[in-house]
Amino acid sequence: MSETHFGFQQVDEREKASKVRGVFDSVASRYDVMNDVMSMGLHRVWKAYTIAAANVKAGDRVLDIAAGTGDLTRAFARQAGPSGLVLHTDINEAMLRTGRDRLVDEGVLTPSLLCDAEALPFASSSFDVASVAFGLRNMTHKDRALAEMCRVLKPGGRLLVLEFSKVVQPLEKLYDWYSFKVLPRMGSMIAGDADSYRYLAESIRMHPGAAELKALMKSAGFAHVDVHRLTGGVVALHIGLKC
């Protein structure tokens, strides 16, 4: 039996996907509200930075992975325009439906597809840009998922990975207090679910740091990887180039 981490727990790797699904089934309806509260609105700044760095152009084909409620999808769809194609994808049906409904309400008509990042159902060299924001850390086999993202990109295509990272040392104690004391309480009060937000805090600690993730991306086939650390290392944007 192969084991992997689910937060700080060790679980059979075959069980992780269903456990993660349970977390996001629970939080889907309040996900956007909690993001604003948890990050004090900073998630919007981080995503805006990612959207600008993606530099999506009219006519581009874009794959948004673990796209959830569709913040990046919406921006990419407007940039790619009617001559482009932007796919809103997620492995979690509750998150996908929440995002699809939000996109439709905002007049963004783009396909929403249920799919697993570790086995993407797309031909090789299909997309100009791929993105995954705050989703990679929940994947069981990150190396497999990154290799799949590389495979479906065209030569010269770019992958943008926006994810929580390792904060700079002077902030560690404050960040730990906030993550493990404050965040679960907010999850309980706002979303009625302390355990899911405790898992989210734990999953951040188990995710590779910026240098480790850069190495993973290069091993997955990206010829060049730039790293942008944001907000004292709370998050990092990795941009991988496929040659």
C-alpha positions as CSV (number, residue, x, y, z in Angstrom):
1,M,0.0,0.0,0.0
2,S,1.4,3.4,-1.0
3,E,0.7,6.3,1.4
4,T,0.5,10.0,0.9
5,H,-0.4,13.0,3.0
6,F,-3.8,14.4,3.6
7,G,-2.9,17.5,5.6
8,F,-0.8,16.1,8.4
9,Q,-2.3,12.7,8.2
10,Q,-0.9,9.8,6.3
11,V,-3.5,8.0,4.2
12,D,-3.7,5.4,1.5
13,E,-3.0,7.4,-1.7
14,R,-6.1,5.8,-3.3
15,E,-8.2,7.6,-0.6
16,K,-6.8,11.1,-0.9
17,A,-8.8,12.2,-3.9
18,S,-12.1,11.3,-2.2
19,K,-11.0,13.0,1.0
20,V,-10.1,16.2,-0.9
21,R,-13.4,16.0,-2.7
22,G,-15.2,15.9,0.6
23,V,-13.4,19.1,1.7
24,F,-14.3,21.0,-1.4
25,D,-17.9,19.7,-1.5
26,S,-18.2,21.2,1.9
27,V,-16.8,24.6,1.2
28,A,-17.9,25.2,-2.4
29,S,-20.9,27.4,-1.7
30,R,-18.9,29.7,0.6
31,Y,-15.5,29.4,-1.1
32,D,-15.3,33.0,-2.5
33,V,-16.5,34.6,0.7
34,M,-13.9,32.6,2.7
35,N,-11.1,33.5,0.3
36,D,-11.8,37.1,0.8
37,V,-11.9,36.8,4.6
38,M,-8.9,34.4,4.9
39,S,-6.6,36.4,2.7
40,M,-8.0,39.9,3.6
41,G,-8.7,40.3,-0.1
42,L,-5.1,39.6,-1.1
43,H,-6.1,36.6,-3.3
44,R,-7.5,39.0,-5.8
45,V,-4.1,40.8,-6.0
46,W,-2.3,37.5,-6.4
47,K,-4.7,36.4,-9.2
48,A,-4.5,39.7,-10.9
49,Y,-0.7,39.4,-11.0
50,T,-1.0,35.9,-12.4
51,I,-3.4,37.1,-15.1
52,A,-1.1,39.8,-16.1
53,A,1.9,37.5,-16.2
54,A,0.0,35.0,-18.4
55,N,-0.3,37.6,-21.1
56,V,-3.1,35.8,-22.9
57,K,-3.8,37.1,-26.3
58,A,-6.7,37.1,-28.7
59,G,-7.1,33.7,-30.3
60,D,-5.1,31.8,-27.6
61,R,-6.2,28.4,-26.3
62,V,-6.1,28.3,-22.5
63,L,-6.6,25.5,-20.1
64,D,-7.6,26.6,-16.5
65,I,-7.0,23.6,-14.2
66,A,-8.6,23.3,-10.7
67,A,-10.4,26.4,-11.8
68,G,-13.0,26.3,-9.1
69,T,-15.2,29.4,-9.1
70,G,-13.6,30.7,-12.2
71,D,-11.7,33.9,-11.3
72,L,-8.9,33.2,-13.8
73,T,-11.2,31.6,-16.3
74,R,-13.3,34.8,-16.5
75,A,-10.3,37.0,-17.2
76,F,-8.7,34.6,-19.7
77,A,-11.9,34.3,-21.6
78,R,-12.2,38.0,-22.0
79,Q,-8.6,38.3,-23.1
80,A,-8.7,35.3,-25.6
81,G,-11.9,36.7,-27.1
82,P,-14.3,35.0,-29.5
83,S,-11.5,33.7,-31.6
84,G,-9.9,31.9,-28.7
85,L,-10.9,29.0,-26.4
86,V,-10.7,28.9,-22.6
87,L,-11.6,25.7,-20.7
88,H,-12.8,25.9,-17.1
89,T,-11.9,22.5,-15.5
90,D,-12.0,21.0,-12.1
91,I,-12.0,17.5,-10.6
92,N,-14.6,18.5,-8.1
93,E,-18.2,18.7,-9.4
94,A,-19.5,21.0,-6.7
95,M,-16.7,23.5,-7.3
96,L,-17.2,23.2,-11.1
97,R,-20.9,23.8,-10.9
98,T,-20.4,26.8,-8.6
99,G,-17.9,28.3,-11.0
100,R,-20.0,27.5,-14.1
101,D,-23.0,29.2,-12.6
102,R,-21.0,32.2,-11.7
103,L,-19.4,32.5,-15.1
104,V,-22.8,32.2,-16.8
105,D,-24.3,34.9,-14.5
106,E,-21.5,37.2,-15.5
107,G,-22.0,36.6,-19.2
108,V,-18.9,34.4,-19.8
109,L,-19.9,31.5,-21.9
110,T,-17.0,29.0,-22.0
111,P,-16.9,25.2,-21.6
112,S,-16.8,23.7,-18.1
113,L,-15.3,20.2,-17.9
114,L,-14.9,17.7,-15.1
115,C,-11.4,16.3,-15.4
116,D,-8.5,15.0,-13.5
117,A,-5.2,17.0,-13.9
118,E,-3.2,13.7,-13.5
119,A,-4.8,12.3,-16.7
120,L,-5.9,15.3,-18.8
121,P,-8.3,14.2,-21.6
122,F,-6.7,16.5,-24.3
123,A,-4.3,15.9,-27.2
124,S,-0.7,16.8,-26.8
125,S,0.3,20.3,-27.9
126,S,-3.2,21.7,-27.6
127,F,-2.9,24.8,-25.6
128,D,-0.9,28.1,-25.6
129,V,-1.4,28.7,-21.8
130,A,-2.3,26.5,-18.8
131,S,-2.9,27.6,-15.3
132,V,-3.6,26.1,-11.9
133,A,-4.3,28.4,-8.9
134,F,-4.3,27.0,-5.4
135,G,-5.0,23.5,-6.7
136,L,-1.7,21.8,-7.2
137,R,-1.1,21.1,-3.5
138,N,-4.3,19.0,-3.3
139,M,-3.2,16.7,-6.1
140,T,-2.0,13.2,-5.1
141,H,0.8,12.9,-7.7
142,K,2.0,16.4,-8.4
143,D,4.8,15.1,-10.7
144,R,2.2,13.3,-12.8
145,A,0.0,16.3,-13.0
146,L,2.8,18.7,-14.0
147,A,3.9,16.2,-16.7
148,E,0.4,16.2,-18.1
149,M,0.2,20.0,-18.1
150,C,3.5,20.1,-20.0
151,R,2.3,17.5,-22.5
152,V,-0.9,19.4,-23.5
153,L,1.0,22.7,-24.0
154,K,2.2,23.7,-27.4
155,P,6.0,24.2,-27.8
156,G,6.6,27.7,-26.4
157,G,3.5,27.4,-24.2
158,R,3.4,28.6,-20.6
159,L,2.2,27.0,-17.4
160,L,1.4,29.3,-14.5
161,V,1.2,27.7,-11.0
162,L,-0.1,30.1,-8.3
163,E,0.1,28.3,-5.0
164,F,0.8,28.9,-1.3
165,S,4.5,28.6,-0.4
166,K,6.9,29.0,2.5
167,V,6.7,32.3,4.3
168,V,9.9,34.2,5.2
169,Q,11.2,33.2,8.6
170,P,10.3,36.4,10.5
171,L,6.6,35.8,9.7
172,E,6.5,32.0,10.5
173,K,5.2,32.2,14.1
174,L,2.5,34.8,13.2
175,Y,1.5,32.8,10.1
176,D,1.3,29.6,12.1
177,W,-0.9,31.2,14.8
178,Y,-3.2,32.7,12.1
179,S,-3.4,29.4,10.2
180,F,-4.1,27.0,13.1
181,K,-5.9,29.2,15.6
182,V,-7.8,31.9,13.6
183,L,-8.5,30.2,10.3
184,P,-10.4,27.1,11.6
185,R,-12.5,29.5,13.8
186,M,-13.4,31.6,10.8
187,G,-14.2,28.5,8.9
188,S,-16.6,27.4,11.6
189,M,-18.3,30.8,11.9
190,I,-18.6,31.6,8.2
191,A,-18.8,28.2,6.4
192,G,-19.9,26.0,9.3
193,D,-16.8,23.8,8.8
194,A,-13.7,24.2,10.9
195,D,-12.2,20.8,9.9
196,S,-12.0,21.6,6.1
197,Y,-10.1,24.9,6.8
198,R,-7.8,23.1,9.3
199,Y,-7.0,20.7,6.4
200,L,-6.3,23.6,4.0
201,A,-3.8,25.1,6.5
202,E,-2.1,21.7,6.9
203,S,-2.0,21.1,3.2
204,I,-0.1,24.4,2.7
205,R,2.6,23.2,5.2
206,M,3.0,19.9,3.3
207,H,3.3,21.5,-0.2
208,P,6.8,21.9,-1.7
209,G,8.6,25.2,-1.2
210,A,9.4,27.4,-4.2
211,A,12.8,25.8,-5.0
212,E,11.4,22.3,-4.7
213,L,8.4,23.1,-6.9
214,K,10.7,24.7,-9.5
215,A,12.7,21.5,-9.6
216,L,9.5,19.4,-9.9
217,M,8.5,21.5,-12.9
218,K,11.8,21.1,-14.6
219,S,11.7,17.4,-14.1
220,A,8.2,17.4,-15.6
221,G,9.6,18.8,-18.9
222,F,9.6,22.6,-18.5
223,A,12.9,24.0,-20.0
224,H,12.8,27.2,-18.0
225,V,10.9,28.1,-14.7
226,D,10.7,31.6,-13.3
227,V,9.6,32.0,-9.6
228,H,7.9,35.1,-8.3
229,R,7.5,35.1,-4.5
230,L,4.6,37.3,-3.3
231,T,3.6,38.8,0.1
232,G,6.6,37.6,2.0
233,G,6.5,34.1,0.5
234,V,2.9,33.5,1.5
235,V,2.3,32.5,-2.1
236,A,4.6,32.0,-5.1
237,L,3.9,32.1,-8.9
238,H,5.9,29.7,-10.9
239,I,5.9,30.2,-14.7
240,G,7.2,27.3,-16.7
241,L,8.1,27.5,-20.4
242,K,7.8,24.4,-22.7
243,C,10.4,24.5,-25.5
